[in-house]
Amino acid sequence: MDFIDLKQQQILIRKNVDKRIARVLDHGKYIQGPEITELENKLSLFSKSKFVLCCSSGTDALVLGLIALGLKPHEGVIVPSFTFASTAEAVCMLGGLPFFSDVKVDTYNICEESIKNSINKAKKIGINLKGIITVGLFGQPSDMDKIKKIASVNNLWVFDDAAQSFGAMYKGQISGNLCEISATSFFPAKPLGCYGDGGALFTNEEKLYKIAYSSHLHGMGKNKYEYDRIGMNGRIDTIQAAILLEKMTIFKSELLKRESIANRYIEKFLELNTNIKLPKLLKDTNSSWAQFTIQLPFNCNREKFQSLMKERNIPTAIYYPIPIHCQAPYKNFPISPDNLENTMKLSNCVISLPMHPYLSPENIDYISTNVDKIIKDLI
């Protein structure tokens, strides 16, 4: 059994992917080819975002967004600690200060009260906060209305890291169009992934788009070899854009399949009365279900659980075993005065089960019944 099955997906689209790649080989525009503009247009239509910039990775999308927002050295940005490293890493790459806040224990996303705590502490210790980066962890967007209200009162921008949540909906709006600027990743394992690295930036503000566009071409101005700013090489390869164009033809149907699989997981665990905490969705929100992550009971040995699952040919993963603020490069950055209690708890009990659009009902039932049996044996 695969944790994420890209082979089955490829069987469905391989012929058309080959045709797309062949066209790129024929026209030879491997950098900034026409497929990139075509992809950006389709992503714009999908997300309802006016401006889309495809780039070299989700991490570079975050960096480019922060450049566009004007982040300067020593300025602070509130970020969750329960996330992948790139969220904080992008801030540090521009000399900014990540200010780590806690997450909610039920949705895994950044906590509004912890944001407020961080803002108050930043004022006391003299950090000039400029914005908040939210993360749609495991596929569900953060509670953006509440966060944007806090940001507005405190004159902060909001930047949504939708690397895992692109395609999800929050109160009728699609992820990628929930705040001033958003970023996503096209890493192969993401709900919409290419066959290498790639990412995209979304905004409705032309000024932000123009700065990011220039920055991803080394800061280039109107003319070649004329530079307006210090930039970077942040371009997506044309071949990866061609692959994503074909993947977009099945993206909506795959999102529906992911939702159906998540619902079956939940129904099965409730039927079994399994002693776990299931993912919880906000009202009027759905998830792209990048991962299906549960919380094991506090007295269940997670390493032993994983070992017994592996014996049954069921792969699992832990996202994330060590919070970012506890990692060596980030230990000296400030944290919210609530000491990130939920983050510490979750890092010790979360575990992710196989999740992809091609899991059969039999697979889900097999996984669920074994999760239930192993937990009952261990506790």
Secondary structure as GFF3:
##gff-version 3
##sequence-region A 1 379
A	DSSP	alpha_helix	6	27	.	.	.	ID=ss1
A	DSSP	alpha_helix	34	47	.	.	.	ID=ss2
A	DSSP	beta_strand	51	55	.	.	.	ID=ss3
A	DSSP	alpha_helix	58	69	.	.	.	ID=ss4
A	DSSP	beta_strand	76	80	.	.	.	ID=ss5
A	DSSP	alpha_helix	86	93	.	.	.	ID=ss6
A	DSSP	beta_strand	97	101	.	.	.	ID=ss7
A	DSSP	alpha_helix	112	125	.	.	.	ID=ss8
A	DSSP	beta_strand	129	135	.	.	.	ID=ss9
A	DSSP	three_ten_helix	137	139	.	.	.	ID=ss10
A	DSSP	alpha_helix	144	153	.	.	.	ID=ss11
A	DSSP	beta_strand	157	161	.	.	.	ID=ss12
A	DSSP	beta_strand	169	170	.	.	.	ID=ss13
A	DSSP	beta_strand	173	174	.	.	.	ID=ss14
A	DSSP	beta_strand	181	185	.	.	.	ID=ss15
A	DSSP	beta_strand	199	203	.	.	.	ID=ss16
A	DSSP	alpha_helix	206	215	.	.	.	ID=ss17
A	DSSP	alpha_helix	238	272	.	.	.	ID=ss18
A	DSSP	beta_strand	292	295	.	.	.	ID=ss19
A	DSSP	alpha_helix	302	311	.	.	.	ID=ss20
A	DSSP	three_ten_helix	324	326	.	.	.	ID=ss21
A	DSSP	three_ten_helix	328	330	.	.	.	ID=ss22
A	DSSP	alpha_helix	341	349	.	.	.	ID=ss23
A	DSSP	beta_strand	350	353	.	.	.	ID=ss24
A	DSSP	alpha_helix	361	378	.	.	.	ID=ss25
###
